[in-house]
Amino acid sequence: MPTRVAVVTGSNKGIGLATVRALCKQFEGDVYLTARNVGRGEAAVKALNSEGLKPLFHQLDIDDLNSIKTTAEFFKQKYGGVDVLINNAAIAFKVADTTPFGIQAEVTLKTNFFSTRNMWTVFNEIIKPGGRVVNVSSMNCVSGLKKCNLDLQQRFRNENITEEELVELMQRFVNEAKKGEHKERGWPDGAYTVSKIGLTVLSVIHARRLTKERPNDGILLNACCPGWVRTDMAGPTAPKSPDEGAVTPVYLALLPSGAKEPHGMYLSDKEVQPW
């Protein structure tokens, strides 16, 4: 039997690091911690080594399409593909950041939506039968969706929305944010929020496509909210530890062989949530 392999993006700290820690304890196979910065990634691996865990490291910058392609080729050559992919890498500007909102929107959506979409575009071809794909979203996507105008809500909730339509909507938000028109056009006033709405809808679209294009492969793809977690991004006052935040992503990554669901769903605390 070939060695199974799990890959976690943006996992040198926070929820990603906690996810790698949990997978090292529970996943039967190799677990890869990936990071844009080699030094930070290798330091994170050493920290887990000191806990008696043995993750492996691979450099991956999801904002660099060539890095994504190089990484996918590595896993294809070494393992014949990937069994578990957890798209955790994300960015968020602090509330007090003075960067113009249009720039915040462009930068945030580039990583959290467009680059994560690139990950799937490249990696979907090497996800093995029985694979598990987890997109780490946010509770902001639910509250944010309610702050969209009714037209946007209906479009995001439309079961038949296409990837092209979604990409167009995400780009429209960036363009309108740059003009300072996003609020009057019906968008919530948060780039991170919109990026995670997009990621959750993208998960629904990709799951639907998997069902159609690879119906017999048993691949399950879902989005999830880790909760409000004490990280650099969310701050020190959040109620959950990173290890607690990793529970739902790891649960979805380890759904048992032969499971049919959840698929194309949004989960929090291991439970499917209305969308």
ABEGO torsion letter per residue (X at the ends): XBBBBBBBBGAABEAAAAAAAAAAAABBEBBBBBBABAAAAAAAAAAAAAAGBBBBBBBBBAABAAAAAAAAAAAAAAAGEBABBBBABBBBBBAABABBAAAAAAAAAAAAAAAAAAAAAAAAAABBBGBBBBBBBBAAAAAAAAABBAAAAAAAABAABBAAAAAAAAAAAAAAAAAGAAAAAGBBBBAAAAAAAAAAAAAAAAAAAAAAABAAAGBBBBBBBAEBBBBAAAEAABABBAAAAAAAAAAAAABBBGBAOBBGBBBBGGBBBBX
